[in-house]
Amino acid sequence: MKTDGINFSEKFIWLDDDLWEDELKVLEEYNATDNFILVDLNKNPDQLKDIADII
């Protein structure tokens, strides 16, 4: 799982176009679901720019 590469003791933002149910469970266990941003460039081609402007 992609969550294996996350150090949950440090701040992080995870941008991805797909979140597996098991990965969501891991984020929930660490109370880190707010750190995940679902990216859909087909729906919003400027989404990464919009996110960069916010962070």
C-alpha positions in Angstrom: 0.0 0.0 0.0 1.1 3.6 -0.6 0.6 4.4 3.0 3.6 2.3 3.8 5.8 5.2 2.6 4.2 7.7 5.0 5.9 8.8 8.2 2.8 9.5 10.3 4.8 11.3 13.0 5.6 14.1 10.5 3.4 16.6 8.7 2.4 15.5 5.2 0.0 16.2 2.4 -0.9 13.3 0.1 -2.2 14.1 -3.4 -3.5 11.2 -5.4 -6.1 10.3 -8.0 -7.0 7.0 -6.3 -7.4 6.0 -2.6 -7.9 2.4 -1.8 -10.2 1.4 1.0 -7.4 -0.1 3.0 -5.4 3.1 2.6 -8.3 5.1 3.9 -8.5 2.8 6.9 -4.9 3.5 7.7 -5.4 7.2 7.4 -8.4 6.9 9.7 -6.3 5.0 12.2 -3.8 7.8 12.3 -6.5 10.5 12.2 -4.9 11.8 9.0 -7.8 11.8 6.5 -7.5 15.6 6.2 -4.0 15.1 4.8 -5.3 13.4 1.7 -6.5 15.4 -1.3 -8.2 13.6 -4.1 -6.9 14.8 -7.5 -9.1 14.6 -10.6 -7.5 16.5 -13.5 -10.1 15.4 -15.9 -12.7 17.2 -13.8 -10.5 20.1 -12.9 -7.4 20.5 -15.1 -6.1 23.4 -12.9 -6.5 21.5 -9.7 -2.8 21.1 -9.0 -2.2 24.8 -9.6 -5.1 25.6 -7.3 -3.7 23.3 -4.6 -0.2 24.8 -4.9 -1.7 28.3 -4.5 -3.3 27.2 -1.2 -0.3 25.4 0.3 
